[in-house]
Amino acid sequence: MTYPTQPEASHFIDGQYVEDASGAALPVIYPATGEKIADLHAATPALVDRALEAARRAQPAWAAMTGTERGRILRRAADIMRARNRELSELETRDTGKPLQETLVADATSGADALEYFGGLAATLSGEHIQLGEDFVYTRREALGVAVGIGAWNYPTQIACWKAAPALACGNTMVFKPSETTPLCALKVAEILKKAGLPDGVFNVVQGYGEVGAGLVSDDRVAKVSLTGSVPTGRKVYAAAAEGMKSVTMELGGKSPLVIFDDASLEDAVSAAINANFYSTGQICSNGTRVFVQDGIREAFLARLAERLKAVKTGDPLDEATNFGPMVSERQREIVEGFIAKGQQEGARLVAGGGRLEGEGFWIEPTVFADVEDHMTIAREEIFGPVMSVFGFATEEEALERANATIYGLSAGVFTRDIARAHRFVAALQAGSCWINTYNLTPVEAPFGGMKMSGVGRENGRVAIEHWSQLKTVYVATGAVEAPF
Ligand SMILES: NC(=O)c1ccc[n+]([C@@H]2O[C@H](COP(=O)([O-])OP(=O)(O)OC[C@H]3O[C@@H](n4cnc5c(N)ncnc54)[C@H](O)[C@@H]3O)[C@@H](O)[C@H]2O)c1
């Protein structure tokens, strides 16, 4: 059977689509209906080798181009992505199940932003000059070499671009392995980069399960690994990369707090809590899934939230009126249902949702628990689904201590009209991205990444350049060489 969404082949290596049907079957399922929409294959070791070899071969010439030349290609790719936004968004919706209403504004557009931003920065890369009397030192900012990118399933286009754009801007080449759950979109990124003039071999895509990722990470040709995924995978990938002393960026999971004080705008706080828990059906790493609401407004908050939940519109995710999609897979739905059952067993009060939604596909209701306590499983573990936990608190000190009492440190938010408190509070939060009076905004200009178990390194912002390049120091002598004998 052929599907409209079937790509030309499973992999994109050295500038062309490549297939090897002897690789393990990798079916692609549309989460809204459970139907198969493409048949792909995991890369065989021979294909992984071919992709790495293509990236290795292409790297010196790519790095030798000027930053302006590299940047021009990335910026052209950004323009193509924007021009094809609707088609790419529809594919993202089919790949992930996220409603088109979201994908039209958050995926190819965010990928294009990254390509444009790092395309612009490419021309500005430089070292420094340090005068030492008549001698001097200069530093050269150099590429790392061949990089491996490994993606999670929730933002397949964005993740590919957030990794490829800074990596390529700095003169690295990349082999990218998308999540086996959402493998389609990264192939489009590769196609578009080629169309924009990217030399063959600079950006390659290979499909596969964890073992393909593991093979890439341990290969000697690889200088840098950037993973977006869960903490358990991050532990394995970081350890494997350490064997080869490779640089890493780890964008991992979270259990982020959203703290709402009595003086906050209730309507805005409810909006932020909705965005922080139900956007992308809760499948966002930075979600504020522990919502701490100060005692004075908690009942009002829950009442208004219940009202607002009436406007949830499920249905065909390709209908732009739909604002809530299915879970990405049957397995992920079962995981989330397991957490909901645990929440009930451990005594949290279910105030909304909790069950499946009608229809084919992997639908689940937006779910809210109140009276959640810090020791409960749903308060401690990342659920990665549409499950909000609401906690009470009395004082700022208490909220801070409880917000930070987690192994994670990806993100956090605070809602208050007291400007001094807002800044005091975020200064003490142990989280890589904090928001004051909003939640989950991640523009490409702002560094993004985790503290504690949530990760290592930063994506986006100028600082990403530090994580995708290395410095060489050159000492230049101008006088005689002194020696002891
Ligand atoms: N911090 C961020 O930027 C960010 C963004 C999105 C998702 N996430 C996190 O991702 C997780 C959800 O995504 P997921 O379920 O796809 O994560 P996952 O950890 O199961 O898989 C991530 C990727 O790693 C690959 N992989 C698995 N085992 C591997 C191994 N041993 N070696 C190399 N690669 C391996 C998978 O095939 C997949 O491509 C959540 O924890 C979420 O918080 C983080």
The ligand as a Tripos MOL2 file, in Angstrom:
@<TRIPOS>MOLECULE
LIG
   44    48     1     0     0
SMALL
NO_CHARGES

@<TRIPOS>ATOM
      1 N1         14.6290   19.3900   27.2700 N.am      1 LIG1
      2 C1         14.1320   19.3450   26.0530 C.2       1 LIG1
      3 O1         14.4420   20.1780   25.2150 O.2       1 LIG1
      4 C2         13.1480   18.2670   25.6730 C.ar      1 LIG1
      5 C3         12.3190   18.4680   24.5660 C.ar      1 LIG1
      6 C4         11.4100   17.4720   24.2140 C.ar      1 LIG1
      7 C5         11.3340   16.3010   24.9470 C.ar      1 LIG1
      8 N2         12.1490   16.1350   26.0170 N.ar      1 LIG1
      9 C6         12.0370   14.9040   26.8080 C.3       1 LIG1
     10 O2         11.9540   13.7760   25.9660 O.3       1 LIG1
     11 C7         11.1970   12.7440   26.5930 C.3       1 LIG1
     12 C8         10.1410   12.2210   25.6510 C.3       1 LIG1
     13 O3         10.6980   11.8150   24.4500 O.3       1 LIG1
     14 P1         11.0340   10.3000   24.0930 P.3       1 LIG1
     15 O4         10.0580    9.4060   24.7770 O.co2     1 LIG1
     16 O5         11.1850   10.2280   22.6260 O.co2     1 LIG1
     17 O6         12.4470   10.1280   24.8090 O.3       1 LIG1
     18 P2         13.4010    8.8430   24.8080 P.3       1 LIG1
     19 O7         14.4480    9.1550   25.8070 O.co2     1 LIG1
     20 O8         12.6540    7.5880   24.9310 O.co2     1 LIG1
     21 O9         14.0260    8.8340   23.3350 O.3       1 LIG1
     22 C9         14.7260    9.9440   22.8290 C.3       1 LIG1
     23 C10        15.5680    9.5040   21.6400 C.3       1 LIG1
     24 O10        16.6680    8.7150   22.1040 O.3       1 LIG1
     25 C11        16.7830    7.5260   21.3320 C.3       1 LIG1
     26 N3         17.4270    6.5170   22.1640 N.ar      1 LIG1
     27 C12        16.8630    5.6430   23.0220 C.ar      1 LIG1
     28 N4         17.8090    4.8990   23.6220 N.ar      1 LIG1
     29 C13        19.0060    5.3080   23.1470 C.ar      1 LIG1
     30 C14        20.3680    4.9350   23.3890 C.ar      1 LIG1
     31 N5         20.6820    3.9790   24.2570 N.pl3     1 LIG1
     32 N6         21.3330    5.5870   22.7290 N.ar      1 LIG1
     33 C15        21.0460    6.5730   21.8530 C.ar      1 LIG1
     34 N7         19.7790    6.9610   21.5740 N.ar      1 LIG1
     35 C16        18.7700    6.3490   22.2180 C.ar      1 LIG1
     36 C17        15.3530    7.2280   20.9200 C.3       1 LIG1
     37 O11        15.3280    6.3660   19.8270 O.3       1 LIG1
     38 C18        14.8350    8.6320   20.6160 C.3       1 LIG1
     39 O12        15.2260    9.0350   19.3170 O.3       1 LIG1
     40 C19        10.5990   13.3850   27.8190 C.3       1 LIG1
     41 O13        11.3380   13.0070   28.9530 O.3       1 LIG1
     42 C20        10.7680   14.8620   27.5550 C.3       1 LIG1
     43 O14        10.7960   15.6580   28.7070 O.3       1 LIG1
     44 C21        13.0600   17.0790   26.3760 C.ar      1 LIG1
@<TRIPOS>BOND
     1     1     2 1
     2     2     3 2
     3     2     4 1
     4     4     5 ar
     5     4    44 ar
     6     5     6 ar
     7     6     7 ar
     8     7     8 ar
     9     8     9 1
    10     8    44 ar
    11     9    10 1
    12     9    42 1
    13    10    11 1
    14    11    12 1
    15    11    40 1
    16    12    13 1
    17    13    14 1
    18    14    15 2
    19    14    16 1
    20    14    17 1
    21    17    18 1
    22    18    19 2
    23    18    20 1
    24    18    21 1
    25    21    22 1
    26    22    23 1
    27    23    24 1
    28    23    38 1
    29    24    25 1
    30    25    26 1
    31    25    36 1
    32    26    27 ar
    33    26    35 ar
    34    27    28 ar
    35    28    29 ar
    36    29    30 ar
    37    29    35 ar
    38    30    31 1
    39    30    32 ar
    40    32    33 ar
    41    33    34 ar
    42    34    35 ar
    43    36    37 1
    44    36    38 1
    45    38    39 1
    46    40    41 1
    47    40    42 1
    48    42    43 1
@<TRIPOS>SUBSTRUCTURE
     1 LIG1         1 GROUP 0 **** ****
